[in-house]
C-alpha cells in the first residue's frame, strides 16, 4: 500500500490480497483440523485466536505510537509501519514451512483439480447433510449480518460524531475482553459443546445493530461493545470447531473452501443490499430513521438465523 496513489489502485490491491488470503484460509483451517484432536478443537482455536488478538492489539498500539512520533505527511507516517507489517507477514509465512502435515501420497494434478475435482467436491458436499445444513443456517445469519456492515461507519461518524480516539477504544475494548475470555470459551466448547456456544453467539450478535440503532452517544456504544467481546470469544472458540466437525476428515480443505465461497457470495450480496437499501431509506426518511429501518431488517434477519441455529445437531463426541 506504500505506493498506492488513488482509490482504484487501492481497490485492485485489496482484491489481490483477498484472492491470496482466500487460498490460505481453507488450508490453514484444514491444517488445524488435521493436527488437533476433535476433543481439543475448541481450546486450540481459542488459543490461536487469543494470541492473534494479543498480536493485533500490540501491533496497533506500536504502530500508533510510531506514527505519532514520526509525524509529517500521511505517506511519511504510514511508510515505516507498512514496511514493518510487510516483513512480519513474510516472516510469519516462512514459519509455516516448519509445520509437518499428514500426506496421503497422492500427486497434485492441477488440471484435474480445476475441473472435475471441483464438481466432485460440490457433489460430495451436497451428500453431507450436517455440513449442508450448517452452510444454509450460517448463510442466513451472514446475509443479514452483512446488510448492516456498510452502516456502522456512517452511524459512528455522522450520527454519533465519534473521534478517532473513541473509535480506537471501541475496537480495542472488544479485543481486550475477547482476549480475557478466550481460554474459558475454548474449555467450554470442549466440555459443554459447540452448539450452545454457537446459539449464544448468534443471538448475542442481534444486539449489534440494535445498539447502533438506539444508543444516544459513542461512549454508551463503547460500554455496550464490551459485551460483544465476550460474544466473539464464544463464537471464535465454537464456529471453526463446528465447521471442522461437520467436514469429512479426508476432504476438510475442499469443504471449507466451499463454505468460504458460499459465505463470500452471500456477504457480498448482503453488503450490496444494505448499501442500496440504506441509500433509499435515508433519501426517503432522513439519516437517522433511514439507518434505523435497515438496522431493523438486520435485527429481524439475525433473529431468524439465530433461531435456525437451535436446529443444529451437537458434534462434540464426549
Secondary structure, 3 states (H helix, E strand, C coil): CCCCCCHHHHHHHHHHHHHHHHHHHHHHHHHHHHHCCHHHHHHHHHHHHHHHHHHHHHHHHHHHHHHHHHCCCHHHHHHHHHHHHHHHHHHHHHHHHHCCCCCCCCCCCHHHHHCHHHHHHHHHHHCCHHHHHHHHHHHHHHHHHHHHHHHHHHHHHHHCCCCHHHHHHHHHHHHHHHHHHHHHHHHHHHHCCHHHHHHHHHHHCHHHHHHHHHCCCHHHHHHHHHHHHHHHHHHHHHHHHHHHHHCCHHHHHHHHHHHHHHHHHHHHHHHHHHHHHHHHHHHHHCHHHHHHHHHHHHHHHHHHHHHHHHHCCCCCCC
